[in-house]
Amino acid sequence: QVQLVESGGGLVQPGGSLRLSCAASGIIFTGYVMDWYRQAPGKQREFIAGISSAGHTNYADSVKGRFTISRDNAKNTVYLQMNSLKPEDTAVYYCNCWAGSGNEYWGQGTQVTVSS
């Protein structure tokens, strides 16, 4: 059974930082691209960062320079370091993984709220 379990969300003040984690089980981790998405209230889910098994990364323009995605293949875990957080970063953050075979899985999401 495949599981993606996010953690690390919470309430933070503008300008603050958070690190999200996503622990994967039930998959061959190195066979998957790992992505982070987010969904704000009333908005569509949007891609924000991705990392290949080799460590190649890409980011949405809205988070470039502030967020950093990384992965630890030995721990089957992907991270999202979020710095200089803004109120507009408030959303539920989801971990996603996908492979060239077409398999794709989602985590349950973790809430991030940026507010003073």
C-alpha positions, -999 to 999 in steps of 0.1 A, spaced: 0 0 0 14 33 -11 15 61 15 27 97 13 26 113 47 32 151 50 42 168 82 57 202 93 28 225 85 15 251 110 10 287 117 39 311 110 43 349 108 50 367 76 88 365 69 91 333 88 102 298 77 88 263 78 101 229 65 77 204 52 85 167 50 68 139 30 77 104 39 69 78 13 63 41 17 51 13 -6 70 26 -36 105 23 -50 113 59 -41 141 64 -66 118 55 -94 96 85 -88 97 123 -93 86 140 -62 65 172 -63 49 196 -40 16 213 -48 -6 236 -28 -43 246 -28 -55 278 -13 -92 283 -4 -113 289 -35 -83 283 -59 -71 254 -80 -43 232 -68 -10 245 -82 24 230 -88 51 247 -68 82 225 -68 95 192 -82 127 171 -79 138 141 -99 155 111 -85 188 125 -97 181 157 -79 171 180 -107 147 206 -95 122 231 -109 100 257 -92 69 278 -99 78 315 -104 58 324 -73 82 305 -50 115 306 -68 143 320 -46 122 314 -14 115 277 -14 139 248 -18 129 212 -25 153 184 -16 151 146 -12 168 120 9 166 87 -11 180 68 18 150 79 40 124 79 12 116 115 21 112 147 3 114 181 19 103 216 12 121 244 29 100 275 28 116 309 37 104 345 36 68 332 38 40 355 27 3 355 36 -4 344 0 15 312 7 -13 301 30 -27 269 16 -29 231 21 4 217 8 3 183 -9 31 158 -17 28 141 -50 49 114 -67 47 101 -103 66 77 -125 70 73 -162 48 42 -159 18 64 -152 16 56 -115 8 87 -95 0 92 -58 -10 120 -34 -6 127 2 -33 139 25 -20 174 27 -7 197 55 -20 231 63 3 261 62 -10 294 75 10 326 72 -5 353 94 5 378 120 
